[in-house]
Amino acid sequence: MKRIATWALYGVGALAIAYLALYAYAAFTGRDLQPGDPIHIFRKPDAPSYSVLSTSLRA
């Protein structure tokens, strides 16, 4: 049981190190965000617009 707990601890530590490495990679290679930059949200052009439906259902 002690051996399983040790390997579980090693696994959690390896996952934490991998997460930190990916975070550092994303932080150093990512695009710098400036205040006022538009946020690009991509959606399908033929997707229905639900904003009209939600306003018509309000009482």
C-alpha positions in Angstrom: 0.0 0.0 0.0 2.9 2.3 0.8 4.4 1.7 -2.6 1.1 2.6 -4.4 0.9 5.8 -2.4 4.4 6.7 -3.3 3.8 6.1 -7.0 0.5 8.1 -6.8 2.4 11.0 -5.2 5.0 10.8 -8.0 2.2 10.8 -10.6 0.5 13.9 -9.1 3.9 15.7 -8.9 4.6 14.8 -12.6 1.2 16.1 -13.6 1.8 19.4 -11.7 5.2 19.9 -13.3 3.7 19.2 -16.7 0.9 21.7 -16.1 3.4 24.4 -15.0 5.5 23.7 -18.0 2.6 24.1 -20.4 1.5 27.2 -18.6 5.0 28.7 -18.9 5.1 27.8 -22.6 1.7 29.4 -23.2 2.7 32.5 -21.2 6.0 33.1 -23.0 4.9 32.2 -26.5 1.4 33.6 -26.4 0.2 36.9 -28.0 0.4 39.9 -25.7 -3.1 41.3 -24.9 -3.5 45.0 -24.8 -6.4 46.8 -23.2 -9.0 47.6 -25.9 -8.0 44.8 -28.2 -11.1 43.1 -29.6 -11.8 39.5 -28.6 -12.4 37.3 -31.6 -15.1 34.8 -31.1 -15.6 32.5 -34.1 -19.1 31.1 -34.8 -20.7 29.5 -37.8 -22.1 32.2 -40.1 -25.4 30.2 -40.6 -26.0 29.7 -36.9 -29.3 30.9 -35.6 -29.5 34.1 -33.6 -31.1 33.4 -30.3 -31.0 37.0 -29.1 -34.3 37.8 -30.9 -36.0 34.8 -29.4 -34.9 35.5 -25.9 -36.2 39.1 -26.0 -39.6 38.1 -27.4 -40.1 35.6 -24.6 -39.7 38.2 -21.8 -42.9 39.2 -20.1 
